[in-house]
Amino acid sequence: MGRPLRIEYPGALYHITSRGNEKREIFLDDHDRGKFLEILKDYHERYGILIHSYVLMNNHYHLVLETPKGNLLKAMHGINGGYTGYFNRRYGRAGHLFQGRYKGILVEKDAYLLELSRYIHLNPVRAGTVETPELYEWSSYPAYIGMQKEKSWMEYSWVLSRFGRDEGMARRNYKEYVEEGLEGKIETPLKDLYARVILGGKEFREDIRRLLKRQKISDEIIEKKGFTENRAPEEIIKEVAKTHGIKEGEVLNRGKNEEGRKIAIYLIQRYSGLSNKEIGEIFGGIHYSSISKISMRLKEQMARDKNLHRLVKRVESNVKTRHI
């Protein structure tokens, strides 16, 4: 897999995750965790980044980070590089600490920051580390609800302001909001992830595509990363049906023509601009997590089967050149 596309601009908001190499632990004790937070504070002061939330697990971390100056690459290079240097010196080791480059998802702030904050703060609960999120010390959540002193370098105000003008009421309301996720009825916001790097609605995604064009990122790179001009799913289904000599309904219904159905899902995911959840609804309620699995398996089949590869590329070419 190639390097993910890094999208930078002033005011951009990101969900950042970074994992230990070979899934190894990156925090061996509380001193390590405290040092990492010191580094976050340092780069907040150096580069003006705003950190809305964080959680430090044993072998990975999550951040929600905003860049008023559009300098994500510099900030993250410093954060991960600085911590790796500290870790290697402390433990007498050399080489990589993290598993490749960090993963950065560009987030539409108004639409997803609250959901993402809850998702991150519930991470220790999902991992089985604690039963309730306030019991996990190495998270920004205890300070959000008033159980810890706020850190001067953290940005709490944007999230809390959405839950009331009175500080105490806002903290209680936010706590209730997060605890709704303990009931297991709240879906992950990452279900709406687009092209592996964007969490946002259609207008936001189109704004980013136009930004990439203005930044003179080549059409070839944009296409490879999934930022192509959107195609209507109905047109893709029609093209798949035409190529296979079947009715459009047979593409949609499981068991009728599985090859055509998988090709349609793959191309709709690639060219429609819809989220996995939206694609799943088109195909009768497939779970959003299954959409990516279907697409990945088809790509693996294409690598082994030249005839299938040629067929998919022919449909893909027709989809890309069709006037809609």
C-alpha positions as CSV (number, residue, x, y, z in Angstrom):
1,M,0.0,0.0,0.0
2,G,1.3,3.5,-0.9
3,R,1.7,6.4,1.4
4,P,-1.6,7.9,2.5
5,L,-2.5,11.3,1.0
6,R,-1.7,14.1,3.6
7,I,-4.1,17.0,3.4
8,E,-3.0,20.2,5.1
9,Y,-4.7,23.6,5.4
10,P,-5.2,26.1,8.2
11,G,-7.9,25.1,10.5
12,A,-7.9,21.4,9.5
13,L,-9.0,18.9,12.1
14,Y,-7.7,15.3,12.3
15,H,-8.2,12.0,14.0
16,I,-4.6,10.7,14.5
17,T,-3.7,7.2,15.4
18,S,-0.2,5.7,15.7
19,R,0.6,2.1,16.7
20,G,3.7,0.3,17.9
21,N,5.8,-1.6,15.4
22,E,4.7,-5.2,15.2
23,K,1.9,-4.3,17.7
24,R,4.5,-3.9,20.4
25,E,3.9,-1.7,23.4
26,I,4.9,2.0,23.1
27,F,4.1,2.9,26.7
28,L,5.7,0.6,29.3
29,D,4.9,2.6,32.4
30,D,3.3,5.9,33.6
31,H,6.6,7.7,33.2
32,D,6.5,7.0,29.4
33,R,2.9,8.2,29.3
34,G,3.7,11.3,31.2
35,K,6.6,12.0,28.8
36,F,4.4,11.7,25.8
37,L,2.0,14.3,27.2
38,E,5.0,16.6,27.9
39,I,5.9,16.3,24.2
40,L,2.3,17.1,23.2
41,K,2.4,20.2,25.4
42,D,5.8,21.2,23.8
43,Y,4.4,20.9,20.2
44,H,1.3,22.7,21.1
45,E,3.5,25.6,22.2
46,R,5.9,25.3,19.2
47,Y,3.3,25.0,16.4
48,G,0.1,26.2,17.9
49,I,-1.7,22.9,17.4
50,L,-5.0,22.4,19.4
51,I,-5.6,19.0,21.0
52,H,-9.3,18.3,21.6
53,S,-8.9,14.9,23.0
54,Y,-6.5,12.0,23.5
55,V,-6.2,8.5,24.9
56,L,-2.9,6.6,25.4
57,M,-3.3,2.8,25.2
58,N,-0.4,0.3,25.7
59,N,0.5,-0.1,22.1
60,H,-1.2,2.9,20.4
61,Y,-2.6,6.3,20.9
62,H,-5.5,8.4,19.6
63,L,-5.5,12.2,19.2
64,V,-8.1,14.7,17.9
65,L,-5.8,17.5,16.7
66,E,-6.5,20.8,15.0
67,T,-4.0,22.8,13.0
68,P,-4.8,26.6,12.9
69,K,-1.5,27.0,10.9
70,G,-2.0,24.0,8.6
71,N,1.2,22.3,9.8
72,L,0.2,18.7,10.6
73,L,3.3,17.1,9.0
74,K,5.8,19.2,11.0
75,A,3.9,18.7,14.2
76,M,3.5,14.9,13.9
77,H,7.1,14.5,12.7
78,G,8.1,16.2,15.9
79,I,5.7,14.3,18.2
80,N,6.5,10.8,17.0
81,G,10.1,11.5,16.4
82,G,10.6,13.1,19.8
83,Y,8.9,10.3,21.6
84,T,10.9,7.7,19.7
85,G,14.1,9.4,20.6
86,Y,13.1,9.5,24.3
87,F,12.0,5.8,24.3
88,N,15.1,4.5,22.5
89,R,17.4,6.4,24.9
90,R,15.5,5.2,28.0
91,Y,15.5,1.6,27.0
92,G,18.8,1.3,25.2
93,R,17.3,0.4,21.8
94,A,17.5,1.7,18.3
95,G,15.3,1.8,15.2
96,H,11.6,2.3,14.6
97,L,9.1,2.4,17.5
98,F,6.0,3.1,15.5
99,Q,4.4,1.0,12.8
100,G,5.1,3.1,9.7
101,R,3.6,6.5,9.4
102,Y,0.8,7.6,11.6
103,K,-2.7,7.4,10.3
104,G,-4.4,10.8,9.9
105,I,-8.1,11.2,9.0
106,L,-9.3,14.6,8.0
107,V,-12.5,15.4,10.0
108,E,-15.4,17.8,9.3
109,K,-15.5,19.6,12.6
110,D,-19.1,20.6,13.0
111,A,-20.5,17.2,11.9
112,Y,-18.1,14.8,13.6
113,L,-16.0,16.2,16.4
114,L,-18.5,15.4,19.2
115,E,-19.0,11.8,18.0
116,L,-15.2,11.4,17.5
117,S,-14.6,12.7,21.0
118,R,-17.0,10.1,22.5
119,Y,-15.5,7.4,20.3
120,I,-12.0,8.1,21.5
121,H,-12.9,8.4,25.2
122,L,-14.6,5.0,25.1
123,N,-11.6,3.3,23.6
124,P,-10.4,1.9,27.0
125,V,-13.9,0.5,27.7
126,R,-14.0,-1.2,24.2
127,A,-10.5,-2.7,24.9
128,G,-11.7,-4.1,28.2
129,T,-9.2,-2.1,30.3
130,V,-11.9,-0.4,32.4
131,E,-15.6,-0.7,32.8
132,T,-16.3,3.1,32.6
133,P,-14.2,5.7,30.8
134,E,-13.7,8.0,33.8
135,L,-11.6,5.2,35.5
136,Y,-9.0,5.4,32.8
137,E,-6.4,8.0,33.9
138,W,-4.5,8.4,30.6
139,S,-7.3,10.0,28.7
140,S,-8.6,13.5,28.4
141,Y,-12.0,12.4,29.5
142,P,-11.5,12.7,33.3
143,A,-10.6,16.4,32.9
144,Y,-13.6,16.9,30.6
145,I,-16.0,15.9,33.3
146,G,-14.2,17.6,36.1
147,M,-12.5,14.6,37.8
148,Q,-9.0,15.8,36.9
149,K,-7.5,19.3,36.6
150,E,-7.6,20.6,33.1
151,K,-4.3,20.7,31.2
152,S,-3.4,24.2,30.0
153,W,-2.4,23.0,26.6
154,M,-5.7,21.1,25.9
155,E,-8.7,22.5,24.0
156,Y,-11.8,21.6,26.0
157,S,-14.0,24.6,25.3
158,W,-15.3,23.7,21.8
159,V,-16.7,20.4,22.8
160,L,-18.1,21.5,26.2
161,S,-19.7,24.7,24.7
162,R,-22.0,22.4,22.7
163,F,-23.4,21.0,26.0
164,G,-24.4,24.2,27.7
165,R,-23.2,27.7,28.8
166,D,-22.9,26.8,32.5
167,E,-19.6,24.9,32.9
168,G,-20.9,22.4,35.5
169,M,-24.0,21.6,33.4
170,A,-21.9,21.2,30.3
171,R,-19.6,18.7,32.0
172,R,-22.6,16.7,33.2
173,N,-24.3,16.8,29.9
174,Y,-21.1,15.7,28.1
175,K,-20.7,12.8,30.6
176,E,-24.3,11.6,29.8
177,Y,-23.5,11.9,26.1
178,V,-20.4,9.7,26.4
179,E,-22.2,7.2,28.6
180,E,-24.9,6.7,26.0
181,G,-22.1,4.8,24.1
182,L,-21.8,2.3,26.9
183,E,-25.2,0.9,26.0
184,G,-23.7,-0.4,22.7
185,K,-26.3,1.3,20.6
186,I,-24.0,4.0,19.2
187,E,-22.3,3.3,15.9
188,T,-18.7,4.3,15.3
189,P,-18.4,7.6,13.4
190,L,-15.7,5.9,11.3
191,K,-18.6,4.1,9.5
192,D,-18.7,7.2,7.3
193,L,-15.0,7.2,6.4
194,Y,-14.4,8.1,2.8
195,A,-11.3,7.2,0.7
196,R,-9.6,6.0,4.0
197,V,-8.7,9.6,4.9
198,I,-11.9,11.8,5.1
199,L,-14.7,11.8,7.7
200,G,-17.2,14.3,6.4
201,G,-20.3,14.9,4.4
202,K,-20.6,15.2,0.6
203,E,-20.1,19.0,0.5
204,F,-17.0,18.7,2.7
205,R,-15.6,16.0,0.5
206,E,-16.1,18.0,-2.6
207,D,-14.4,21.0,-0.9
208,I,-11.4,18.8,-0.2
209,R,-11.3,17.5,-3.8
210,R,-11.3,21.1,-5.0
211,L,-8.5,22.0,-2.5
212,L,-6.4,19.2,-3.9
213,K,-6.9,20.5,-7.4
214,R,-5.8,24.0,-6.3
215,Q,-2.8,22.6,-4.6
216,K,-1.9,21.1,-8.0
217,I,-1.8,17.5,-6.8
218,S,-2.0,15.5,-10.0
219,D,-5.2,13.9,-11.3
220,E,-3.4,10.5,-11.2
221,I,-2.7,10.8,-7.5
222,I,-6.1,12.1,-6.7
223,E,-7.7,9.2,-8.6
224,K,-5.5,6.6,-6.9
225,K,-6.5,7.9,-3.5
226,G,-10.2,7.8,-4.3
227,F,-10.8,11.5,-4.9
228,T,-12.4,11.1,-8.3
229,E,-15.4,13.0,-9.6
230,N,-18.4,11.3,-8.2
231,R,-20.5,8.9,-10.3
232,A,-24.1,8.1,-9.4
233,P,-24.4,4.5,-8.0
234,E,-27.4,3.9,-10.3
235,E,-25.2,4.5,-13.4
236,I,-22.5,2.1,-12.0
237,I,-25.1,-0.6,-11.4
238,K,-26.5,0.0,-14.9
239,E,-23.1,-0.5,-16.4
240,V,-22.3,-3.6,-14.4
241,A,-25.7,-5.1,-15.5
242,K,-25.1,-4.2,-19.1
243,T,-21.6,-5.8,-19.1
244,H,-22.9,-9.0,-17.5
245,G,-26.1,-9.2,-19.6
246,I,-28.3,-9.2,-16.5
247,K,-31.1,-7.0,-15.1
248,E,-30.1,-4.3,-12.6
249,G,-32.1,-6.0,-9.9
250,E,-29.9,-9.0,-10.2
251,V,-26.9,-6.8,-9.3
252,L,-28.5,-5.6,-6.2
253,N,-29.9,-8.9,-4.9
254,R,-27.6,-11.4,-3.1
255,G,-27.4,-14.8,-4.8
256,K,-28.5,-13.6,-8.2
257,N,-25.1,-12.7,-9.7
258,E,-22.4,-12.5,-7.0
259,E,-19.6,-11.4,-9.3
260,G,-21.6,-8.5,-10.7
261,R,-22.7,-7.5,-7.2
262,K,-19.2,-7.5,-5.9
263,I,-17.9,-5.5,-8.9
264,A,-20.7,-2.9,-8.4
265,I,-19.9,-2.6,-4.7
266,Y,-16.2,-2.1,-5.5
267,L,-16.8,0.6,-8.1
268,I,-19.5,2.4,-6.1
269,Q,-17.1,2.6,-3.1
270,R,-14.4,3.9,-5.4
271,Y,-16.3,6.4,-7.5
272,S,-19.6,7.4,-5.9
273,G,-18.4,9.4,-2.9
274,L,-20.8,7.5,-0.7
275,S,-19.9,6.2,2.8
276,N,-19.7,2.5,3.4
277,K,-22.9,2.8,5.4
278,E,-24.8,4.4,2.5
279,I,-23.5,1.8,0.1
280,G,-24.6,-1.0,2.4
281,E,-28.1,0.4,2.4
282,I,-28.2,0.3,-1.4
283,F,-27.5,-3.4,-1.3
284,G,-30.2,-4.4,1.2
285,G,-28.6,-3.4,4.5
286,I,-25.1,-4.9,4.3
287,H,-23.1,-3.8,7.4
288,Y,-20.7,-1.0,6.6
289,S,-17.7,-3.0,7.7
290,S,-18.5,-5.7,5.1
291,I,-18.3,-3.2,2.2
292,S,-14.5,-2.7,2.5
293,K,-14.0,-6.5,3.0
294,I,-15.9,-7.2,-0.2
295,S,-13.9,-4.7,-2.1
296,M,-10.6,-6.0,-0.7
297,R,-11.4,-9.6,-1.6
298,L,-12.4,-8.6,-5.1
299,K,-9.0,-6.8,-5.6
300,E,-7.3,-10.0,-4.3
301,Q,-9.3,-12.1,-6.8
302,M,-8.4,-9.6,-9.6
303,A,-4.7,-10.1,-8.8
304,R,-5.0,-13.8,-9.3
305,D,-7.6,-13.9,-12.2
306,K,-6.6,-12.0,-15.4
307,N,-10.0,-12.4,-17.0
308,L,-11.7,-10.9,-13.9
309,H,-9.2,-8.1,-13.9
310,R,-9.9,-7.3,-17.5
311,L,-13.6,-7.4,-16.9
312,V,-13.5,-5.0,-14.0
313,K,-11.2,-2.6,-15.8
314,R,-13.6,-2.6,-18.8
315,V,-16.6,-1.7,-16.6
316,E,-14.4,0.8,-14.7
317,S,-13.4,2.5,-17.9
318,N,-17.0,2.8,-19.1
319,V,-18.0,4.2,-15.7
320,K,-15.3,6.8,-15.8
321,T,-16.1,8.0,-19.3
322,R,-19.9,7.9,-19.0
323,H,-21.6,11.3,-19.1
324,I,-23.8,11.7,-16.0
